[in-house]
Amino acid sequence: MDIFNSYNLIIEASVILILSFLFNGISKRTNIPSVLLLILLGFILQFVLKTFTSEEVDFFPALEVLGIIGLIMIVLEAALELKLKKEKLIPILKSMAIALTGLIGSAWVAALILHQFVPDMSMDAAWLYATPLSILSSAIIIPSVSELSEKKKEFHIYESTFSDIMGIMMFYFLVSGLNPAEDSGAGGFALNILLTIIISLIASYAIIFIFQQIKSQAKLFLLIAVLLLLYAIGKQLHLSSLLIILIFGLVIANMKLFFGGKLSHFLEYEKAHRIYHELHIVTLETAFVVRTFFFVIFGLTIAIASLFSIQVALVSVLIILSIYAIRFVILRTFIGSDILPQLFIAPRGLITILLFYAIPLEAQVATFEPGILLFVIIGTSLIMTWAMIKDKKKMSTILDLADKEIDTLQEENELIKQSDLHKPSDPQLPDELDQNS
């Protein structure tokens, strides 16, 4: 049976998308991340493929392309949600500090664990392998925190977005250090960031100015194509390309801030805002599709047997414990005592997988088990699921108590009103009797 002919591929892709939509519904009801269900679907499809065909399929090229596009869409989606206001400055800076401290702290401890327990793992290679394992997954976090309070939801959007961007920058900084000819040091890295920000701002203003003049209705995928082109060219020029996407998203989401003063004359706000609104919808839909196929294909490529290795379990558990220990210290330092469920919302996901496959050949360690990657992703996702379910039950209990108190007060008020109605009025003496007395 040819399961890879054109019509079968259309059927398979359609069924996967329908199941992904259903998984989103299950996720909202149960707080189980839809990502886990997609990876599980990939596992099941492994057995289906082995049953119906003996042909070996190389999914890696598709996984890499989907990962890059998914990363761009997720960061753009997050950036379009961020509103830059004066009152948001402190939360943004605090989230950035927590993301950076958590990233470096987690990578350092994970590198020590890998260096100690994985044979032939040098400290330089350990840092490179540890960095993807230390990056929060905005692909999992952002859809999962919609039920939290506005303040906590905002914190997670900021933190996971900054963790994605700074983690990718840190990874490629470590990669550049492998090749002395390309290694420009910390000064060169800072200059690279500054140059990327300048190019990003110029490109963002130019894109908004040009696209608000285009009268054609079919221009949103043209805009996405331009952003993908800028990202790919930036990568070829060794720029921090993800900053281009982030800054464009921030500029179009906060047009009145970036087009202040004389620049406001170049902005046709109604047209530009329509582009922003439609781009938000397209980005959301595209991110959903790309994320679906990425995690299903990842599930197809994972060697399940590696999960049952004692060494894999030991290293993975140590890394997971270090993640939450470091996170506890950081959150208590920056936020205080109200750190639940934030403490346990630290899943790893798409970027962890994508960067793992981006480790250069010369830095790869044959003794590293990819099962560690999957174990950490599943472990942190399940812990987040448990925390979200517990928080949801806690909130339900608080709301139930509040409802009971309101009902009790209403009943008491009704009783008071009824007693007032049936209470005999005080007898009043006639005026004449009162005067005689």
N, C-alpha and C positions, 0 to 999 in steps of 0.2 A: 504493500500500500504506500503510495507516494503522499506523504503528509506535508510535503513542501511545495506542492503545485500551487498555482496562483489562487484558485478558489478556496482551497483548504487554508492557505495563509490568511485570506480575508476572513474566513469563518473563525479561525483561531484568534486573530487579533480582535475581532468584534466581541467574542466571548470573554476574552481577558479584560477588555474595557468595561463590559457589563458587570463582570464579577468585581472589578475594582470599584465601580460605583456602589455596588452592594456592600463591599468591604467598608467604604466610607460611612455608610449608614450604620453598620455594625459598630464601627469605631466610635461614632457619636453616642451610641447607646451604652456601650460597655467600657469605653476609654482604652480599648486594646488598639494600639497603633495599626493603621491599615497596612503600613510597611511590612509588619510581621506576617500578616495574612498574605501579602503579595509574595514574600520570600517563601512561605509555606507552599503557595501555589506553584512556585518555581521548582521546589523539591518534588512535588507530586508529578509535575510535567517531565522531570528527569526519568521517572519510572515509566511514564507513558511513552517517551521517546525510545527507551531501551526495549520496550515491548513491541513497538511497531516498526522500528528500523534499527539496523546495526551501523548505520552511517554516522561517522563522527562529525559533529558540527562545531565550527569555531565561532563562538558567540562574542569573542573579545572585541573585534572591531566595532560591532553594533553597541556593545556595552560602553566602550570608550566615547563614541559619538553621542550616545544618549546621555551619558554622564555629564559631558561638557555642556550640552544644550540644557539639560535639567538644572545644572548648577547656575547657569546664566538666568534661566527663568525664575528660579527660586530666589536668587538675590534681587532680581528686578521686582518680583512680586513683593518681597519684604520691604524694599526701598520705597515702593509706591504707597506703602502703609505708614511710613514714618513722616510725621508732621513736626517740622522744626519750629518750635516756639520758645520764647524766652523761659517760660516756666518748665520746659522740657529739657533745658540745658543740663541741669544737675543730674536728672535720671539718666540722660544719654551718656554723660561723662562717667557716671558711676557704673553703668552697664559695661562701658568700654573697659574700664579699669578691672572689673571683675572678670570679663572675658579674657583679657590679656594675661592677668595673673593666673587664672585657672588654666589657660593654655600652656603657659611656660612651666608652671608647677607640675601639672599632670604629665607633660612631656618629659620633664626631668626625672620624675620618679619612675615612669613607665620605661624610660631608657635604661635606668639602673636595673630594673627587673629583667628586661630583655637581655642586657649585657651579662647578667648573672646566670640566667637559666637557659638561654639559647646558645648552643655550642657554636663556636666560630663567629660570634656576633661582636664586632668591635664597637667601641663607644660611639664613634661617628655614625656607623650604620644603625646603631640602636636609636640614636636621636632621630634619624630619618624614618625609621619604622614606627617610633613612638608618636611622632607628630600627628599622623592621620588618626591615631587612636585617642588623641587628646582634643579633637575638634568636635564641638557640639553640632548636632544635625538640625539645621533650621527646617529641612524637608519633613522631619518628624515633629519637631516642637511646634512650629507655627500653626499647623492644622489642629494640634492636640490641646492648645491652651485657650481655645475660644470660650470655654465655660468659666475661666478664672475671672477674678475681679479685674477691672480695667488697668489698675496700677501694676498688678502682677503680670498680666498679659503683655503689657507694653515692655516691661522689664525683659521678659523672655524673647520677645521679637528683637529688641535691641541687642541683647546679649548673644543670641544664637547667630544673628547676622554678622556682628563684629567678630565672633569666634570663627565663622566660616572664612571671612575675608583675611583676618590676621593669620589664621592657620595656614591658608594657602600661600600667603606671602612668606611666612616662616619656612614652609616646606621648600619652596623654590629658592629661598635664600640658602638653605642647607644644601640643596642640590647644586647650586652654583659654586659652593665651597669645595665640591668634589673635583672641579676642574680649575686649577690655578689660573689658567688663561682667561676664564670668564669671571673669576672671583674678584669683585671690585671692593670688597670689605664693607663695613657698616656705613662709611661715608658715601660710597657709590650706591649702596642700597637706598639710603635716605634721598639721594639725588634722583634716583629712579622713581621713587614715590612722588617726589615734588613734581617731576616732569610729567608723570602720569596724571596727577591732579590737574595741572595746567591744561594738558591736552584734553582731558575729560570735560573740563568746564567750557573750553572753546567749542568742542564738538557738541556738547549739550545745547548751548545757546544756538549754534548753527542749525542743529536738527529741528529744534522747536520753531525757529524762525522760518525755515524752509517748509516744514510739513504743515504749518498753519496756512500756508499759501496754496497748498495742493487741494484742488477741488474734487478730485476723484474720490469715490467712496472706498475703493479697494486700495488703501494705503497703509493699513496697520501691519500686515505681514511684510510690506516693503520696509517699514520702520524697524521691525524685528530683524530683517535681513541686514539692514545697515548696522544695527547693534552687534549682530553676530560677526559681521565683517570687521568692525572695529576691534572686537575681542580677539579674533584670530590674528589680525595684523599686529595688534599689541603684543600678543604672545610671540610672534615671529621676531619682534623687535626687543624681546625680553623686558617688556613693561609689565606692571602689575595690572593686568587687563581687567580683573574683576572690579577694580576701582572705577573703571570707565562705566561699567554697568550700574554700580551703586550710585555714583555721582549723577548720572543721567536720571535715574529714578528719583533721587532726592530733588533735583532741579525741577522736573516736571510735576512732582507732587507738591512742591512749595514754590510755585511760580511767582506769587506776589512778593515773596521774600527775595528771590534771586533777580526779579525784574523790577527792582525799586528805582526811584529817581528817574533819570533820563532814559534808562533802559525800558521803562514802562511804555514808552512811545512805540517800541518795536513789538510789543506783545498784544495780540488780539485775544483777549482772555477767553471769550466765549468759545472760539474755535479751538484754542489750545486746551481748554478744559474738557472739551468734547473728546479730543484726542487722548487725554489722560484717562478719562472714564472708559473709553472703548479699549484702550491699551490694557487697562487693569483687568477687564473681563477676558481678553484674549490671552494675556499672560497667565491668568488663573487657570484657564482651560488647557493651555499648552503645557503648563507645569504638571497638571494632573495626568495628562496623556504620557508625557515623557517619564515622569516618576513611576507610573504604572509599569511600563515596559522595562525600565531600568532595573527595578527590584525583582521582577519576574525572571529576567535574564540572569541576574545575579544569582538567584535561587537555582537556576538551571546549571550554573557553572561551579557551584560549591561541592567539594568532596565531603559528603556527609560523614564518612568514616573518621575524618580527622577530629570530629566533635567528641569522639569516645576515647581519645588519647588522654592519659593521666597527666602528661606534661602540658598538653594544651589547656586542660581544665585548671591545673595549678597556676600557670602563668596568667591565664585569663582572670581567674578569681582574684589574684593579687593585684592585677591592674585595675579591676573594677573596684576593689576595696580602696585602693589609693585614690581613685577618682572622687569617691564620696567623702573620704577623709579630708582631702585637700579642699574640696568644695565646701564642706562644713566650716572649716577654719576661715575661708575667704568670705563666705556669706555672713558669718557671725561678726567678722571684722567690719564689713562694709554696710550691712543691713541691720544687724542686731538680732533679736530673738525671733522675730517673725519670719522664719525661713522655710516654712512648710506650705505647699509641697515643693517649693523651688529647689530645695536641697536634692530631691530625687529626680528632678527633670533635667537630665543630662545625657540623653541618648546619643549614640553614634550612628551614622548612616551613610548617606550618599557620598559625601565628600571623603569620608574615611575610606570607602571602597575605591573611589576614583583616584585618590592620591596613592593608595597602595599599589594600584596598577601602573602608576606613573613613576614608581621608583626606578631609576636608571639601572641598566643591566650590570654595570660595573659595581653598583652598591648592593645588589641583591644577595641575600644570604640563603643558600640552599636548605639550611637546617631550620629556617623559620617556617612554622606551620600556618597556612592560611586560615585554619580552623580557629586560631586565636582571634582573628578579625571577626569572624561570624559569631563566636562565643561572646565577645564583648558587645557587639551590636545587639544580639538577642538579649543578653543579660541586662544591659542598661535600658533597653526598651521595656522589658518585663517589669523592671523595678519602677520605671516611670508609670507604667500601667497600674501597678499596685498602688502607688502614691496618689494617682489621679482618682482611682475608684474610692480610696479611703477618704480623700478630700471631698469628693462628691457626696458620700454618705454623711460626712460630718456636716456639710452645708445643708443637706436635706434635714438632718436632725435639728440643726439650729433653726431652720425655717419652720419646721413642724412645731417646735417649742414656741416660736414667735406667734404662729397661727393660733396655738392653744391659748396663749396669753391674751391675744386679741379677742378670741371667742369668749373667754372668761370675763373680760372687761365689758364686752357687749351684753352678755347675759346679766351681769351685775347692774348695768345701766338700765336694762329693760325692767328688772325687778324694782329698782328705785322709782322708775316712771310709773309702774303699775301701783306701787304702794302709795305714791303721791295722789294718784287718781281716786283711789278708794279711801283715802284718809278723810275723816269728817272735818269740815271747815270750822274754825273757831267761832263760837256764837258772838254776835255783836249786839250790844245793848242798844235799844232805841234811843234817839237823841233826848227824848223827853224824860225817860227814866234816868238817863245819865245826868241831866241837869237837876232833877229832883234830889238825886242822891247827893 
